[in-house]
Amino acid sequence: MSVMMPKRVSLSKSAQGEPVNGKDVHVIDDGPAELVMLAAVARRHYLQNQSKVEIADELGISRFKVARMLESARERGLVRIEIVRQGSLDVDASAQLQERFGLAHAVVVDTADADPVAVRHQLGRAAADLLSEVLVDGDVLGLPWSRNVHAVVAALTTLPRVEVVQLTGAIALPDFDSSAVDIVRRAARLSGGKAHVFYAPFVLDTKSSADALRRQQAVVEGLARAAVVTKAVVGIGAWQPGESTIHDLLDDAEQRDLASRGVVGELAGIFFDGNGKTLRPKVAARLITMDPEDLARVPEVIAVVAGASKATAVRAALDGGLVHGLVVDATLADVLLAT
């Protein structure tokens, strides 16, 4: 989604000495006739939608002079243009984020509540709207297990006809009653497309247990569908306590070992370093998830993430080209734009 940027244009009552964007503007002391002419040109162009050529013909001046007058009107503060926020969607920050990182899609939500659950629901609704807009018939949607992905699917009301593919096993948490299979099947019911699911945990106790599961036909076939995914929605975990479910499921020694190897985050159980390079630490063999190569082949990966504490991990994922779109809260967006 190319973020729409509604504009509000206003003509100031006076251009003399008024601050623009918090800064004092130096104004040449033009007479009233000159200022009125600038205002007349600005009104025709910005409020009446006349082209520079039309204005030039009406006023008997060149279109180049019209362009200079419009620029002068903005410099003097006679014309003020601002990007207008649309509800909780900060379109200006969204556009800045999209341009700064060359993203296909960027949505910044100004969350009204600091509670993590409330923030997750708000981001989920925004991401659901984006997903409903950018998916088209025939797409293959990939969904891993993630609290944020669950919030997105829970907020969906309609989808075009797409296949939906499970990208990871499931994690059972005492405070969270949803599995990867539930997420995929709900999305498939809304779209009317086929659901590709398998029953397996996300994290196994041993490599041998994970290897045994990966040999099961349902898991083999399910994970193989990741190779044809055209759009995916994921969460991003930062490699620190409370910021990644995978991190918190490992023991202290494993957590420290991965940190020492340069891991800063994980996406669908795929580990990456500060440059966004994917890594294969020993613990990865215990996870039931898509291959990093399959992730790299997905044309559009949209990450739904909240919190300034995840900025380092998100920036690394962006630098490494692991994600192509973001749905984030304003706090995280501010940090990303400041880097």
C-alpha positions in Angstrom: 0.0 0.0 0.0 1.4 3.3 -1.0 0.5 5.4 2.1 -2.0 8.2 1.2 -1.0 11.6 2.5 -4.0 13.9 2.9 -2.8 17.5 3.0 -4.3 20.6 4.6 -3.4 23.8 2.9 -4.0 27.2 4.5 -3.3 30.8 3.6 -1.9 32.7 6.6 -3.4 36.0 7.5 0.0 37.5 7.6 3.4 36.4 6.4 5.2 39.0 8.5 7.3 37.5 11.3 5.2 34.4 11.9 7.1 31.1 12.7 6.8 28.3 10.2 7.4 24.8 11.6 8.7 26.3 14.8 11.3 28.5 13.0 11.3 32.2 12.5 11.0 33.2 8.8 13.0 36.1 7.4 10.5 38.1 5.3 11.4 40.7 2.7 9.3 43.8 3.4 7.1 43.6 0.3 4.2 46.0 -0.2 0.6 44.9 0.2 0.1 44.6 -3.6 2.9 42.1 -3.9 1.6 40.1 -0.9 -2.0 40.1 -2.3 -0.7 38.9 -5.7 1.2 36.0 -4.0 -1.9 35.1 -2.1 -4.1 35.2 -5.3 -1.7 32.9 -7.1 -1.5 30.5 -4.1 -5.3 30.5 -3.7 -5.8 29.6 -7.4 -3.2 26.8 -7.3 -3.7 25.2 -3.9 -7.4 25.8 -3.2 -8.9 26.0 -6.6 -6.6 23.3 -8.2 -5.6 25.5 -11.1 -2.4 24.5 -13.0 0.5 26.9 -13.3 -0.3 27.3 -17.0 -3.9 28.2 -16.3 -2.9 30.8 -13.7 -0.3 32.3 -16.0 -2.9 32.7 -18.8 -5.4 34.3 -16.5 -2.9 36.8 -15.0 -0.9 37.4 -18.1 2.4 36.3 -16.7 4.8 33.4 -17.5 4.3 30.0 -15.8 7.9 30.3 -14.6 6.9 33.4 -12.7 3.9 31.6 -11.3 6.3 28.8 -10.0 8.5 31.4 -8.4 5.6 33.1 -6.8 4.3 29.8 -5.3 7.8 29.1 -3.9 8.0 32.6 -2.5 4.5 32.2 -0.9 5.7 29.0 0.9 9.0 30.5 2.0 7.3 33.6 3.5 4.9 31.4 5.4 2.0 32.8 3.4 1.1 29.2 2.5 1.3 26.4 5.0 1.0 22.8 4.0 0.8 20.0 6.5 0.2 16.3 6.3 -3.0 15.5 8.2 -3.2 12.5 10.5 -6.0 10.1 9.7 -7.4 8.7 13.0 -4.7 6.6 14.6 -2.8 6.3 11.3 0.2 8.7 11.3 0.4 9.1 7.5 3.3 11.5 7.7 5.5 9.2 9.7 4.4 6.3 7.6 5.5 8.1 4.4 8.8 9.0 6.0 9.4 5.4 7.0 8.5 4.0 3.6 10.8 6.5 1.9 13.7 6.2 4.3 14.0 2.4 4.1 12.6 1.8 0.5 9.6 -0.2 1.8 6.8 -1.5 -0.2 4.4 -0.7 2.6 4.7 1.2 5.9 2.0 1.9 8.5 2.7 3.8 11.7 0.0 3.6 14.3 -0.2 6.3 17.0 -1.4 3.9 19.8 -3.5 5.5 22.5 -2.6 2.9 25.1 0.7 1.8 26.5 -0.7 -1.6 27.5 1.1 -4.2 25.3 -2.1 -6.2 24.7 -4.0 -3.1 23.6 -1.1 -2.0 21.4 -1.0 -5.5 19.8 -4.7 -5.2 19.0 -4.3 -1.8 17.5 -1.4 -2.9 15.3 -3.4 -6.0 14.4 -6.3 -4.0 13.1 -4.0 -1.7 11.1 -2.1 -4.7 9.6 -5.4 -6.5 8.8 -6.6 -3.5 6.8 -3.3 -3.4 5.0 -3.4 -7.1 4.3 -6.9 -6.9 3.0 -5.8 -4.2 0.6 -2.6 -5.7 -0.8 -3.5 -9.3 -1.1 -5.0 -10.3 -4.5 -6.7 -13.5 -5.8 -4.1 -16.2 -6.3 -1.6 -15.0 -3.7 -0.2 -17.5 -1.3 -0.2 -16.1 2.2 2.4 -17.4 4.7 1.7 -17.1 8.5 4.0 -18.3 11.3 3.1 -18.6 15.0 3.3 -15.2 16.6 1.2 -13.2 19.0 1.2 -10.2 16.6 0.2 -12.4 13.6 -2.6 -13.9 15.7 -3.8 -10.3 16.4 -3.7 -9.5 12.6 -5.8 -12.6 11.7 -8.2 -12.0 14.5 -8.9 -8.5 13.1 -9.5 -9.7 9.6 -13.0 -9.5 8.2 -12.4 -10.3 4.6 -9.7 -11.6 2.2 -9.5 -12.3 -1.5 -9.2 -16.0 -2.4 -5.7 -17.1 -1.4 -4.0 -20.2 -0.2 -2.7 -19.9 3.4 0.4 -21.7 4.5 1.7 -22.4 8.0 5.3 -21.4 8.2 6.2 -22.7 11.7 5.2 -25.1 14.4 3.2 -23.9 17.4 4.0 -22.7 20.9 1.8 -23.5 23.8 1.7 -20.6 26.3 -0.3 -20.6 29.5 -1.7 -17.1 28.7 -2.3 -17.5 25.0 -4.9 -19.9 23.6 -4.1 -20.1 19.9 -1.9 -22.2 17.7 -0.3 -21.8 14.3 -3.0 -24.2 12.9 -5.8 -22.0 14.3 -4.2 -18.8 12.8 -3.9 -20.4 9.3 -7.4 -22.0 9.3 -9.1 -18.8 10.3 -7.4 -16.9 7.5 -8.3 -19.6 5.0 -11.9 -19.6 6.1 -12.2 -15.9 5.5 -10.6 -16.2 2.1 -12.3 -19.4 0.9 -8.9 -20.7 -0.1 -7.0 -23.8 1.0 -5.2 -24.1 4.3 -1.9 -25.9 4.4 -1.3 -26.9 8.0 0.6 -29.5 10.1 0.7 -30.4 13.8 4.0 -29.9 15.4 5.6 -27.8 18.2 7.8 -24.9 17.2 10.6 -25.7 19.7 11.6 -29.3 20.5 13.8 -30.4 23.4 16.3 -32.2 21.2 17.6 -32.2 17.6 16.7 -35.8 17.2 13.0 -35.1 18.2 12.9 -32.3 15.7 14.5 -34.4 13.0 11.9 -37.1 13.6 9.0 -34.6 13.2 10.6 -33.2 10.1 10.4 -36.6 8.5 6.7 -36.9 9.0 4.8 -36.5 5.7 2.5 -33.8 6.9 5.3 -31.6 8.1 7.4 -32.3 5.0 4.5 -31.2 2.7 3.5 -28.3 4.9 7.0 -26.7 5.1 7.5 -27.3 1.4 4.7 -24.9 0.7 6.8 -22.1 2.1 8.7 -22.1 -1.2 5.6 -20.7 -3.1 4.5 -18.1 -0.6 4.1 -14.7 -2.2 3.2 -12.6 0.9 4.0 -13.3 4.5 3.1 -11.5 7.8 5.5 -12.0 10.6 6.6 -10.7 14.0 10.1 -9.8 15.0 11.7 -10.8 18.3 14.6 -8.9 19.8 17.2 -11.2 21.4 16.6 -10.1 25.0 14.3 -11.3 27.8 10.7 -10.6 27.2 11.2 -9.5 23.6 11.2 -12.9 21.9 9.2 -16.0 22.7 12.0 -18.2 21.3 14.6 -16.4 23.5 12.5 -17.0 26.6 12.0 -20.7 25.9 15.8 -21.4 25.8 17.9 -21.9 28.9 20.4 -19.2 30.1 23.4 -20.9 28.5 21.7 -21.1 25.1 20.6 -17.4 25.3 24.1 -16.3 26.1 25.6 -18.5 23.4 23.4 -17.0 20.7 24.1 -13.5 21.9 27.8 -14.2 21.7 27.4 -15.4 18.1 25.9 -12.0 17.2 22.2 -12.8 17.2 20.2 -9.6 17.7 16.8 -11.0 16.7 14.7 -13.7 15.2 11.9 -13.8 12.7 9.7 -16.9 12.5 12.5 -18.7 14.4 15.1 -17.6 11.8 18.0 -15.9 13.6 19.9 -12.9 12.3 22.8 -10.7 13.3 23.2 -6.9 13.4 23.6 -6.6 9.7 20.5 -8.7 9.0 22.5 -11.8 7.9 20.7 -15.0 8.8 22.6 -17.4 11.1 22.3 -21.1 11.8 23.2 -21.6 15.4 23.1 -25.1 16.8 19.7 -24.5 18.5 18.1 -23.8 15.1 18.1 -27.6 14.5 15.5 -27.9 17.3 13.0 -25.6 15.6 10.3 -26.5 13.2 10.2 -23.6 10.8 10.7 -22.5 7.3 14.3 -22.4 5.8 16.0 -19.0 5.6 16.3 -19.6 1.8 12.5 -19.8 1.6 12.1 -16.6 3.6 14.5 -14.9 1.1 12.3 -16.0 -1.8 9.1 -14.4 -0.5 8.5 -11.2 -2.5 6.8 -9.4 0.3 7.3 -9.9 4.0 5.4 -7.6 6.3 6.5 -7.3 9.9 4.2 -6.3 12.7 6.2 -5.0 15.6 5.8 -2.7 18.6 8.2 -1.0 21.1 11.4 1.0 20.9 13.2 -1.9 22.5 12.9 -3.8 19.2 14.5 -1.1 17.1 17.9 -2.7 16.8 16.4 -6.0 15.7 14.0 -4.3 13.2 16.7 -2.1 11.8 18.9 -5.2 11.2 16.0 -7.0 9.5 15.5 -4.0 7.3 19.2 -3.7 6.5 19.4 -7.4 5.6 16.3 -7.2 3.3 14.5 -9.7 5.4 11.3 -7.6 5.5 9.8 -5.4 2.9 7.0 -3.7 4.9 6.3 -2.6 8.4 3.3 -2.0 10.7 4.7 -0.4 13.8 3.7 1.8 16.7 4.8 5.5 16.7 7.4 4.9 19.5 9.3 2.4 17.3 8.9 4.5 14.2 10.5 7.5 16.0 13.5 5.5 16.9 13.9 4.0 13.4 13.6 7.4 11.8 16.2 8.8 14.2 18.9 6.2 13.3 
